[in-house]
Amino acid sequence: MTREEAVKFAEHAVNITGISEVKEFYRMAAVALTPPTQEQVEKVWRGEWINTNNEVEQMCKCSKCGYPISYFWSRTQFCPNCGAPMTDEAVGMVMERWEELHG
């Protein structure tokens, strides 16, 4: 059975069972089997570098974990502390890895 077939089965099972716990189980299974969209990845994981020194602009911090980093190194694609993707390219890399793992 493919992942797509399993998702369709779970979605169908939600509609044919009358037991609320079983319905919830199949709903959760369908959600777990559905891969995330790029928008979902960006919403949950994507961070950005926040300038913490407005006058000199020598320090930044990660919007996800608050990790401080020099402005020069803030051009990195991922936060070195929490791993949050910071650019569109980094989000694309995360999506590719996700698809390889769950493809």
Biopython code that builds the backbone (N, CA, C, O; Angstrom):
import numpy as np
from Bio.PDB.StructureBuilder import StructureBuilder

atoms = [
    (1, "MET", "N", (0.855, -1.173, 0.000)),
    (1, "MET", "CA", (0.000, 0.000, 0.000)),
    (1, "MET", "C", (0.899, 1.234, 0.000)),
    (1, "MET", "O", (1.834, 1.328, 0.795)),
    (2, "THR", "N", (0.619, 2.156, -0.874)),
    (2, "THR", "CA", (1.392, 3.401, -0.930)),
    (2, "THR", "C", (0.906, 4.363, 0.148)),
    (2, "THR", "O", (-0.152, 4.161, 0.745)),
    (3, "ARG", "N", (1.684, 5.402, 0.386)),
    (3, "ARG", "CA", (1.280, 6.403, 1.382)),
    (3, "ARG", "C", (-0.014, 7.076, 0.963)),
    (3, "ARG", "O", (-0.889, 7.317, 1.794)),
    (4, "GLU", "N", (-0.141, 7.383, -0.338)),
    (4, "GLU", "CA", (-1.355, 8.035, -0.824)),
    (4, "GLU", "C", (-2.581, 7.146, -0.607)),
    (4, "GLU", "O", (-3.645, 7.629, -0.219)),
    (5, "GLU", "N", (-2.424, 5.849, -0.859)),
    (5, "GLU", "CA", (-3.531, 4.916, -0.636)),
    (5, "GLU", "C", (-3.887, 4.836, 0.847)),
    (5, "GLU", "O", (-5.062, 4.749, 1.201)),
    (6, "ALA", "N", (-2.876, 4.865, 1.710)),
    (6, "ALA", "CA", (-3.124, 4.813, 3.147)),
    (6, "ALA", "C", (-3.857, 6.060, 3.623)),
    (6, "ALA", "O", (-4.744, 5.973, 4.472)),
    (7, "VAL", "N", (-3.494, 7.219, 3.083)),
    (7, "VAL", "CA", (-4.180, 8.466, 3.449)),
    (7, "VAL", "C", (-5.639, 8.396, 3.013)),
    (7, "VAL", "O", (-6.534, 8.746, 3.782)),
    (8, "LYS", "N", (-5.886, 7.939, 1.769)),
    (8, "LYS", "CA", (-7.273, 7.817, 1.286)),
    (8, "LYS", "C", (-8.077, 6.837, 2.141)),
    (8, "LYS", "O", (-9.242, 7.081, 2.452)),
    (9, "PHE", "N", (-7.436, 5.723, 2.516)),
    (9, "PHE", "CA", (-8.113, 4.737, 3.357)),
    (9, "PHE", "C", (-8.490, 5.352, 4.702)),
    (9, "PHE", "O", (-9.617, 5.187, 5.169)),
    (10, "ALA", "N", (-7.544, 6.063, 5.327)),
    (10, "ALA", "CA", (-7.804, 6.670, 6.633)),
    (10, "ALA", "C", (-8.905, 7.716, 6.537)),
    (10, "ALA", "O", (-9.778, 7.782, 7.402)),
    (11, "GLU", "N", (-8.870, 8.537, 5.485)),
    (11, "GLU", "CA", (-9.907, 9.556, 5.309)),
    (11, "GLU", "C", (-11.276, 8.913, 5.098)),
    (11, "GLU", "O", (-12.283, 9.403, 5.609)),
    (12, "HIS", "N", (-11.307, 7.823, 4.351)),
    (12, "HIS", "CA", (-12.574, 7.101, 4.119)),
    (12, "HIS", "C", (-13.063, 6.460, 5.421)),
    (12, "HIS", "O", (-14.258, 6.481, 5.715)),
    (13, "ALA", "N", (-12.140, 5.893, 6.196)),
    (13, "ALA", "CA", (-12.519, 5.218, 7.438)),
    (13, "ALA", "C", (-13.132, 6.192, 8.434)),
    (13, "ALA", "O", (-13.997, 5.804, 9.219)),
    (14, "VAL", "N", (-12.703, 7.447, 8.415)),
    (14, "VAL", "CA", (-13.288, 8.455, 9.305)),
    (14, "VAL", "C", (-14.779, 8.585, 9.040)),
    (14, "VAL", "O", (-15.568, 8.761, 9.968)),
    (15, "ASN", "N", (-15.162, 8.498, 7.775)),
    (15, "ASN", "CA", (-16.564, 8.695, 7.398)),
    (15, "ASN", "C", (-17.445, 7.474, 7.644)),
    (15, "ASN", "O", (-18.665, 7.615, 7.732)),
    (16, "ILE", "N", (-16.861, 6.281, 7.758)),
    (16, "ILE", "CA", (-17.710, 5.092, 7.879)),
    (16, "ILE", "C", (-17.807, 4.535, 9.291)),
    (16, "ILE", "O", (-18.638, 3.665, 9.554)),
    (17, "THR", "N", (-16.977, 5.018, 10.200)),
    (17, "THR", "CA", (-17.064, 4.505, 11.571)),
    (17, "THR", "C", (-17.903, 5.433, 12.428)),
    (17, "THR", "O", (-17.964, 6.640, 12.193)),
    (18, "GLY", "N", (-18.547, 4.849, 13.422)),
    (18, "GLY", "CA", (-19.382, 5.638, 14.315)),
    (18, "GLY", "C", (-18.758, 5.849, 15.679)),
    (18, "GLY", "O", (-19.342, 6.522, 16.529)),
    (19, "ILE", "N", (-17.582, 5.287, 15.902)),
    (19, "ILE", "CA", (-16.925, 5.396, 17.212)),
    (19, "ILE", "C", (-15.980, 6.594, 17.187)),
    (19, "ILE", "O", (-15.068, 6.658, 16.363)),
    (20, "SER", "N", (-16.206, 7.535, 18.089)),
    (20, "SER", "CA", (-15.447, 8.794, 18.053)),
    (20, "SER", "C", (-13.953, 8.585, 18.234)),
    (20, "SER", "O", (-13.161, 9.275, 17.592)),
    (21, "GLU", "N", (-13.543, 7.652, 19.089)),
    (21, "GLU", "CA", (-12.114, 7.395, 19.287)),
    (21, "GLU", "C", (-11.472, 6.842, 18.028)),
    (21, "GLU", "O", (-10.334, 7.180, 17.702)),
    (22, "VAL", "N", (-12.207, 5.989, 17.319)),
    (22, "VAL", "CA", (-11.682, 5.412, 16.075)),
    (22, "VAL", "C", (-11.595, 6.490, 14.999)),
    (22, "VAL", "O", (-10.631, 6.533, 14.235)),
    (23, "LYS", "N", (-12.604, 7.363, 14.940)),
    (23, "LYS", "CA", (-12.560, 8.484, 13.988)),
    (23, "LYS", "C", (-11.316, 9.335, 14.227)),
    (23, "LYS", "O", (-10.605, 9.693, 13.288)),
    (24, "GLU", "N", (-11.062, 9.656, 15.507)),
    (24, "GLU", "CA", (-9.903, 10.479, 15.838)),
    (24, "GLU", "C", (-8.605, 9.767, 15.462)),
    (24, "GLU", "O", (-7.670, 10.405, 14.979)),
    (25, "PHE", "N", (-8.539, 8.465, 15.676)),
    (25, "PHE", "CA", (-7.361, 7.688, 15.293)),
    (25, "PHE", "C", (-7.108, 7.796, 13.791)),
    (25, "PHE", "O", (-5.977, 8.044, 13.373)),
    (26, "TYR", "N", (-8.132, 7.617, 12.990)),
    (26, "TYR", "CA", (-7.957, 7.688, 11.540)),
    (26, "TYR", "C", (-7.633, 9.108, 11.068)),
    (26, "TYR", "O", (-6.869, 9.290, 10.120)),
    (27, "ARG", "N", (-8.216, 10.116, 11.732)),
    (27, "ARG", "CA", (-7.851, 11.502, 11.390)),
    (27, "ARG", "C", (-6.370, 11.747, 11.654)),
    (27, "ARG", "O", (-5.665, 12.327, 10.828)),
    (28, "MET", "N", (-5.913, 11.296, 12.818)),
    (28, "MET", "CA", (-4.499, 11.472, 13.164)),
    (28, "MET", "C", (-3.596, 10.710, 12.199)),
    (28, "MET", "O", (-2.536, 11.207, 11.820)),
    (29, "ALA", "N", (-4.003, 9.523, 11.805)),
    (29, "ALA", "CA", (-3.208, 8.731, 10.866)),
    (29, "ALA", "C", (-3.106, 9.435, 9.516)),
    (29, "ALA", "O", (-2.033, 9.466, 8.914)),
    (30, "ALA", "N", (-4.207, 9.998, 9.040)),
    (30, "ALA", "CA", (-4.198, 10.704, 7.752)),
    (30, "ALA", "C", (-3.274, 11.917, 7.808)),
    (30, "ALA", "O", (-2.527, 12.177, 6.865)),
    (31, "VAL", "N", (-3.326, 12.652, 8.908)),
    (31, "VAL", "CA", (-2.466, 13.833, 9.057)),
    (31, "VAL", "C", (-1.002, 13.412, 9.130)),
    (31, "VAL", "O", (-0.144, 14.038, 8.507)),
    (32, "ALA", "N", (-0.714, 12.365, 9.880)),
    (32, "ALA", "CA", (0.674, 11.907, 10.032)),
    (32, "ALA", "C", (1.252, 11.400, 8.718)),
    (32, "ALA", "O", (2.452, 11.530, 8.475)),
    (33, "LEU", "N", (0.411, 10.826, 7.874)),
    (33, "LEU", "CA", (0.886, 10.282, 6.603)),
    (33, "LEU", "C", (0.996, 11.329, 5.503)),
    (33, "LEU", "O", (1.614, 11.079, 4.469)),
    (34, "THR", "N", (0.406, 12.488, 5.715)),
    (34, "THR", "CA", (0.438, 13.547, 4.712)),
    (34, "THR", "C", (1.711, 14.373, 4.897)),
    (34, "THR", "O", (1.926, 14.931, 5.973)),
    (35, "PRO", "N", (2.559, 14.463, 3.868)),
    (35, "PRO", "CA", (3.796, 15.236, 4.013)),
    (35, "PRO", "C", (3.493, 16.727, 4.152)),
    (35, "PRO", "O", (2.472, 17.201, 3.654)),
    (36, "PRO", "N", (4.372, 17.466, 4.824)),
    (36, "PRO", "CA", (4.130, 18.895, 4.999)),
    (36, "PRO", "C", (4.336, 19.660, 3.700)),
    (36, "PRO", "O", (5.101, 19.238, 2.833)),
    (37, "THR", "N", (3.654, 20.776, 3.575)),
    (37, "THR", "CA", (3.859, 21.658, 2.429)),
    (37, "THR", "C", (5.002, 22.620, 2.760)),
    (37, "THR", "O", (5.408, 22.740, 3.915)),
    (38, "GLN", "N", (5.509, 23.295, 1.746)),
    (38, "GLN", "CA", (6.576, 24.254, 1.977)),
    (38, "GLN", "C", (6.096, 25.375, 2.902)),
    (38, "GLN", "O", (6.866, 25.865, 3.728)),
    (39, "GLU", "N", (4.844, 25.779, 2.773)),
    (39, "GLU", "CA", (4.301, 26.823, 3.634)),
    (39, "GLU", "C", (4.296, 26.378, 5.091)),
    (39, "GLU", "O", (4.593, 27.170, 5.985)),
    (40, "GLN", "N", (3.959, 25.106, 5.334)),
    (40, "GLN", "CA", (3.961, 24.593, 6.700)),
    (40, "GLN", "C", (5.371, 24.566, 7.270)),
    (40, "GLN", "O", (5.581, 24.905, 8.434)),
    (41, "VAL", "N", (6.340, 24.162, 6.448)),
    (41, "VAL", "CA", (7.735, 24.141, 6.898)),
    (41, "VAL", "C", (8.180, 25.547, 7.256)),
    (41, "VAL", "O", (8.795, 25.756, 8.302)),
    (42, "GLU", "N", (7.875, 26.518, 6.394)),
    (42, "GLU", "CA", (8.276, 27.895, 6.662)),
    (42, "GLU", "C", (7.622, 28.425, 7.932)),
    (42, "GLU", "O", (8.267, 29.123, 8.715)),
    (43, "LYS", "N", (6.364, 28.105, 8.141)),
    (43, "LYS", "CA", (5.648, 28.604, 9.312)),
    (43, "LYS", "C", (6.224, 28.028, 10.595)),
    (43, "LYS", "O", (6.376, 28.750, 11.581)),
    (44, "VAL", "N", (6.546, 26.749, 10.601)),
    (44, "VAL", "CA", (7.002, 26.086, 11.817)),
    (44, "VAL", "C", (8.496, 26.260, 12.044)),
    (44, "VAL", "O", (8.922, 26.575, 13.155)),
    (45, "TRP", "N", (9.299, 26.057, 10.998)),
    (45, "TRP", "CA", (10.740, 25.976, 11.190)),
    (45, "TRP", "C", (11.508, 27.213, 10.775)),
    (45, "TRP", "O", (12.568, 27.483, 11.339)),
    (46, "ARG", "N", (11.024, 27.964, 9.827)),
    (46, "ARG", "CA", (11.819, 29.046, 9.281)),
    (46, "ARG", "C", (12.062, 30.141, 10.317)),
    (46, "ARG", "O", (11.156, 30.554, 11.042)),
    (47, "GLY", "N", (13.298, 30.591, 10.363)),
    (47, "GLY", "CA", (13.666, 31.682, 11.248)),
    (47, "GLY", "C", (14.189, 32.846, 10.422)),
    (47, "GLY", "O", (14.216, 32.796, 9.192)),
    (48, "GLU", "N", (14.595, 33.873, 11.109)),
    (48, "GLU", "CA", (15.222, 35.006, 10.438)),
    (48, "GLU", "C", (16.209, 35.630, 11.407)),
    (48, "GLU", "O", (16.069, 35.514, 12.624)),
    (49, "TRP", "N", (17.199, 36.288, 10.849)),
    (49, "TRP", "CA", (18.175, 36.973, 11.681)),
    (49, "TRP", "C", (17.624, 38.336, 12.049)),
    (49, "TRP", "O", (17.203, 39.100, 11.180)),
    (50, "ILE", "N", (17.627, 38.639, 13.336)),
    (50, "ILE", "CA", (17.136, 39.910, 13.847)),
    (50, "ILE", "C", (18.333, 40.747, 14.274)),
    (50, "ILE", "O", (19.155, 40.303, 15.075)),
    (51, "ASN", "N", (18.426, 41.946, 13.743)),
    (51, "ASN", "CA", (19.510, 42.853, 14.092)),
    (51, "ASN", "C", (19.307, 43.321, 15.533)),
    (51, "ASN", "O", (18.258, 43.872, 15.867)),
    (52, "THR", "N", (20.312, 43.102, 16.384)),
    (52, "THR", "CA", (20.191, 43.485, 17.793)),
    (52, "THR", "C", (20.989, 44.736, 18.135)),
    (52, "THR", "O", (20.963, 45.190, 19.279)),
    (53, "ASN", "N", (21.688, 45.291, 17.173)),
    (53, "ASN", "CA", (22.479, 46.497, 17.411)),
    (53, "ASN", "C", (22.197, 47.464, 16.276)),
    (53, "ASN", "O", (22.876, 47.426, 15.250)),
    (54, "ASN", "N", (21.211, 48.328, 16.441)),
    (54, "ASN", "CA", (20.760, 49.201, 15.363)),
    (54, "ASN", "C", (21.795, 50.231, 14.931)),
    (54, "ASN", "O", (21.773, 50.664, 13.779)),
    (55, "GLU", "N", (22.691, 50.633, 15.810)),
    (55, "GLU", "CA", (23.664, 51.661, 15.445)),
    (55, "GLU", "C", (24.811, 51.104, 14.616)),
    (55, "GLU", "O", (25.171, 51.682, 13.590)),
    (56, "VAL", "N", (25.386, 49.991, 15.047)),
    (56, "VAL", "CA", (26.585, 49.473, 14.394)),
    (56, "VAL", "C", (26.274, 48.255, 13.519)),
    (56, "VAL", "O", (27.025, 47.951, 12.593)),
    (57, "GLU", "N", (25.182, 47.565, 13.807)),
    (57, "GLU", "CA", (24.770, 46.361, 13.078)),
    (57, "GLU", "C", (25.851, 45.288, 13.091)),
    (57, "GLU", "O", (26.167, 44.705, 12.054)),
    (58, "GLN", "N", (26.414, 45.030, 14.263)),
    (58, "GLN", "CA", (27.453, 44.017, 14.361)),
    (58, "GLN", "C", (26.944, 42.700, 14.938)),
    (58, "GLN", "O", (27.640, 41.688, 14.845)),
    (59, "MET", "N", (25.761, 42.682, 15.525)),
    (59, "MET", "CA", (25.238, 41.459, 16.116)),
    (59, "MET", "C", (23.804, 41.210, 15.654)),
    (59, "MET", "O", (23.026, 42.140, 15.442)),
    (60, "CYS", "N", (23.484, 39.936, 15.507)),
    (60, "CYS", "CA", (22.132, 39.499, 15.178)),
    (60, "CYS", "C", (21.779, 38.342, 16.098)),
    (60, "CYS", "O", (22.641, 37.799, 16.789)),
    (61, "LYS", "N", (20.499, 37.969, 16.101)),
    (61, "LYS", "CA", (20.087, 36.785, 16.842)),
    (61, "LYS", "C", (19.038, 36.041, 16.035)),
    (61, "LYS", "O", (18.337, 36.623, 15.207)),
    (62, "CYS", "N", (18.942, 34.744, 16.293)),
    (62, "CYS", "CA", (17.963, 33.889, 15.623)),
    (62, "CYS", "C", (16.581, 34.174, 16.200)),
    (62, "CYS", "O", (16.418, 34.269, 17.416)),
    (63, "SER", "N", (15.588, 34.310, 15.327)),
    (63, "SER", "CA", (14.225, 34.577, 15.790)),
    (63, "SER", "C", (13.589, 33.364, 16.457)),
    (63, "SER", "O", (12.602, 33.512, 17.177)),
    (64, "LYS", "N", (14.129, 32.170, 16.237)),
    (64, "LYS", "CA", (13.563, 30.959, 16.833)),
    (64, "LYS", "C", (14.143, 30.658, 18.210)),
    (64, "LYS", "O", (13.397, 30.338, 19.135)),
    (65, "CYS", "N", (15.473, 30.757, 18.361)),
    (65, "CYS", "CA", (16.093, 30.355, 19.627)),
    (65, "CYS", "C", (16.818, 31.493, 20.338)),
    (65, "CYS", "O", (17.224, 31.337, 21.490)),
    (66, "GLY", "N", (16.989, 32.640, 19.667)),
    (66, "GLY", "CA", (17.661, 33.772, 20.286)),
    (66, "GLY", "C", (19.170, 33.695, 20.283)),
    (66, "GLY", "O", (19.833, 34.508, 20.927)),
    (67, "TYR", "N", (19.725, 32.729, 19.567)),
    (67, "TYR", "CA", (21.183, 32.552, 19.524)),
    (67, "TYR", "C", (21.851, 33.781, 18.923)),
    (67, "TYR", "O", (21.521, 34.174, 17.804)),
    (68, "PRO", "N", (22.798, 34.404, 19.656)),
    (68, "PRO", "CA", (23.475, 35.587, 19.111)),
    (68, "PRO", "C", (24.591, 35.187, 18.142)),
    (68, "PRO", "O", (25.272, 34.181, 18.339)),
    (69, "ILE", "N", (24.759, 35.975, 17.118)),
    (69, "ILE", "CA", (25.768, 35.694, 16.102)),
    (69, "ILE", "C", (26.226, 37.023, 15.510)),
    (69, "ILE", "O", (25.462, 37.987, 15.461)),
    (70, "SER", "N", (27.465, 37.067, 15.066)),
    (70, "SER", "CA", (27.940, 38.320, 14.473)),
    (70, "SER", "C", (27.211, 38.562, 13.157)),
    (70, "SER", "O", (26.803, 37.619, 12.479)),
    (71, "TYR", "N", (27.056, 39.805, 12.811)),
    (71, "TYR", "CA", (26.330, 40.169, 11.599)),
    (71, "TYR", "C", (26.942, 39.520, 10.369)),
    (71, "TYR", "O", (26.217, 39.124, 9.456)),
    (72, "PHE", "N", (28.271, 39.403, 10.329)),
    (72, "PHE", "CA", (28.952, 38.790, 9.187)),
    (72, "PHE", "C", (28.492, 37.348, 8.986)),
    (72, "PHE", "O", (28.267, 36.926, 7.852)),
    (73, "TRP", "N", (28.350, 36.589, 10.068)),
    (73, "TRP", "CA", (27.948, 35.188, 9.971)),
    (73, "TRP", "C", (26.439, 35.017, 9.838)),
    (73, "TRP", "O", (25.963, 33.902, 9.628)),
    (74, "SER", "N", (25.692, 36.089, 9.956)),
    (74, "SER", "CA", (24.239, 35.964, 9.864)),
    (74, "SER", "C", (23.760, 35.704, 8.441)),
    (74, "SER", "O", (22.556, 35.620, 8.196)),
    (75, "ARG", "N", (24.670, 35.578, 7.528)),
    (75, "ARG", "CA", (24.302, 35.242, 6.147)),
    (75, "ARG", "C", (24.216, 33.725, 5.944)),
    (75, "ARG", "O", (23.973, 33.266, 4.828)),
    (76, "THR", "N", (24.411, 32.954, 7.004)),
    (76, "THR", "CA", (24.334, 31.503, 6.900)),
    (76, "THR", "C", (22.895, 31.079, 6.619)),
    (76, "THR", "O", (21.944, 31.777, 6.971)),
    (77, "GLN", "N", (22.758, 29.927, 5.981)),
    (77, "GLN", "CA", (21.424, 29.454, 5.607)),
    (77, "GLN", "C", (20.665, 28.827, 6.773)),
    (77, "GLN", "O", (19.434, 28.784, 6.767)),
    (78, "PHE", "N", (21.399, 28.343, 7.768)),
    (78, "PHE", "CA", (20.783, 27.696, 8.932)),
    (78, "PHE", "C", (21.359, 28.297, 10.208)),
    (78, "PHE", "O", (22.517, 28.715, 10.237)),
    (79, "CYS", "N", (20.552, 28.337, 11.256)),
    (79, "CYS", "CA", (21.044, 28.773, 12.560)),
    (79, "CYS", "C", (21.994, 27.696, 13.083)),
    (79, "CYS", "O", (21.623, 26.522, 13.105)),
    (80, "PRO", "N", (23.197, 28.057, 13.500)),
    (80, "PRO", "CA", (24.132, 27.044, 13.995)),
    (80, "PRO", "C", (23.714, 26.445, 15.335)),
    (80, "PRO", "O", (24.248, 25.410, 15.734)),
    (81, "ASN", "N", (22.781, 27.066, 16.031)),
    (81, "ASN", "CA", (22.352, 26.560, 17.331)),
    (81, "ASN", "C", (21.145, 25.624, 17.220)),
    (81, "ASN", "O", (21.196, 24.495, 17.709)),
    (82, "CYS", "N", (20.062, 26.079, 16.584)),
    (82, "CYS", "CA", (18.833, 25.275, 16.541)),
    (82, "CYS", "C", (18.585, 24.628, 15.180)),
    (82, "CYS", "O", (17.723, 23.758, 15.061)),
    (83, "GLY", "N", (19.329, 25.039, 14.150)),
    (83, "GLY", "CA", (19.181, 24.441, 12.827)),
    (83, "GLY", "C", (18.035, 24.995, 12.007)),
    (83, "GLY", "O", (17.732, 24.452, 10.944)),
    (84, "ALA", "N", (17.388, 26.052, 12.459)),
    (84, "ALA", "CA", (16.266, 26.624, 11.713)),
    (84, "ALA", "C", (16.740, 27.136, 10.358)),
    (84, "ALA", "O", (17.758, 27.825, 10.288)),
    (85, "PRO", "N", (16.019, 26.811, 9.269)),
    (85, "PRO", "CA", (16.390, 27.367, 7.969)),
    (85, "PRO", "C", (16.094, 28.860, 7.938)),
    (85, "PRO", "O", (15.045, 29.305, 8.402)),
    (86, "MET", "N", (17.044, 29.637, 7.380)),
    (86, "MET", "CA", (16.911, 31.093, 7.391)),
    (86, "MET", "C", (16.654, 31.695, 6.020)),
    (86, "MET", "O", (16.366, 32.888, 5.920)),
    (87, "THR", "N", (16.751, 30.899, 4.957)),
    (87, "THR", "CA", (16.559, 31.415, 3.604)),
    (87, "THR", "C", (15.595, 30.512, 2.848)),
    (87, "THR", "O", (15.303, 29.399, 3.285)),
    (88, "ASP", "N", (15.098, 31.000, 1.706)),
    (88, "ASP", "CA", (14.231, 30.174, 0.851)),
    (88, "ASP", "C", (14.972, 28.921, 0.391)),
    (88, "ASP", "O", (14.394, 27.835, 0.343)),
    (89, "GLU", "N", (16.236, 29.075, 0.060)),
    (89, "GLU", "CA", (17.041, 27.932, -0.388)),
    (89, "GLU", "C", (17.168, 26.888, 0.721)),
    (89, "GLU", "O", (17.106, 25.688, 0.455)),
    (90, "ALA", "N", (17.343, 27.342, 1.955)),
    (90, "ALA", "CA", (17.454, 26.418, 3.080)),
    (90, "ALA", "C", (16.135, 25.674, 3.310)),
    (90, "ALA", "O", (16.143, 24.480, 3.606)),
    (91, "VAL", "N", (15.019, 26.365, 3.177)),
    (91, "VAL", "CA", (13.714, 25.704, 3.310)),
    (91, "VAL", "C", (13.562, 24.647, 2.225)),
    (91, "VAL", "O", (13.056, 23.555, 2.483)),
    (92, "GLY", "N", (14.002, 24.972, 1.004)),
    (92, "GLY", "CA", (13.974, 23.997, -0.086)),
    (92, "GLY", "C", (14.812, 22.777, 0.217)),
    (92, "GLY", "O", (14.421, 21.655, -0.105)),
    (93, "MET", "N", (15.968, 22.987, 0.835)),
    (93, "MET", "CA", (16.836, 21.867, 1.207)),
    (93, "MET", "C", (16.154, 20.978, 2.248)),
    (93, "MET", "O", (16.245, 19.752, 2.175)),
    (94, "VAL", "N", (15.473, 21.594, 3.213)),
    (94, "VAL", "CA", (14.750, 20.830, 4.232)),
    (94, "VAL", "C", (13.639, 20.013, 3.581)),
    (94, "VAL", "O", (13.438, 18.847, 3.922)),
    (95, "MET", "N", (12.918, 20.626, 2.641)),
    (95, "MET", "CA", (11.841, 19.906, 1.951)),
    (95, "MET", "C", (12.380, 18.722, 1.163)),
    (95, "MET", "O", (11.773, 17.651, 1.164)),
    (96, "GLU", "N", (13.524, 18.903, 0.484)),
    (96, "GLU", "CA", (14.122, 17.803, -0.275)),
    (96, "GLU", "C", (14.502, 16.650, 0.652)),
    (96, "GLU", "O", (14.253, 15.485, 0.342)),
    (97, "ARG", "N", (15.102, 16.982, 1.780)),
    (97, "ARG", "CA", (15.476, 15.933, 2.743)),
    (97, "ARG", "C", (14.249, 15.223, 3.271)),
    (97, "ARG", "O", (14.246, 13.999, 3.407)),
    (98, "TRP", "N", (13.200, 15.986, 3.573)),
    (98, "TRP", "CA", (11.971, 15.399, 4.072)),
    (98, "TRP", "C", (11.381, 14.427, 3.054)),
    (98, "TRP", "O", (10.958, 13.325, 3.403)),
    (99, "GLU", "N", (11.359, 14.851, 1.788)),
    (99, "GLU", "CA", (10.791, 14.000, 0.739)),
    (99, "GLU", "C", (11.625, 12.744, 0.540)),
    (99, "GLU", "O", (11.074, 11.676, 0.274)),
    (100, "GLU", "N", (12.957, 12.855, 0.666)),
    (100, "GLU", "CA", (13.809, 11.673, 0.546)),
    (100, "GLU", "C", (13.538, 10.686, 1.669)),
    (100, "GLU", "O", (13.502, 9.476, 1.447)),
    (101, "LEU", "N", (13.346, 11.211, 2.888)),
    (101, "LEU", "CA", (13.094, 10.336, 4.025)),
    (101, "LEU", "C", (11.728, 9.661, 3.956)),
    (101, "LEU", "O", (11.575, 8.502, 4.343)),
    (102, "HIS", "N", (10.747, 10.395, 3.460)),
    (102, "HIS", "CA", (9.381, 9.878, 3.480)),
    (102, "HIS", "C", (8.832, 9.558, 2.092)),
    (102, "HIS", "O", (7.646, 9.266, 1.943)),
    (103, "GLY", "N", (9.689, 9.614, 1.082)),
    (103, "GLY", "CA", (9.247, 9.337, -0.284)),
    (103, "GLY", "C", (9.165, 7.878, -0.535)),
    (103, "GLY", "O", (8.809, 7.460, -1.636)),
]
sb = StructureBuilder()
sb.init_structure("model")
sb.init_model(0)
sb.init_chain("A")
sb.init_seg("    ")
for serial, (resi, resn, name, xyz) in enumerate(atoms, 1):
    if name == "N":
        sb.init_residue(resn, " ", resi, " ")
    sb.init_atom(name, np.array(xyz, "f"), 0.0, 1.0, " ", f" {name:<3s}", serial, name[0])
structure = sb.get_structure()
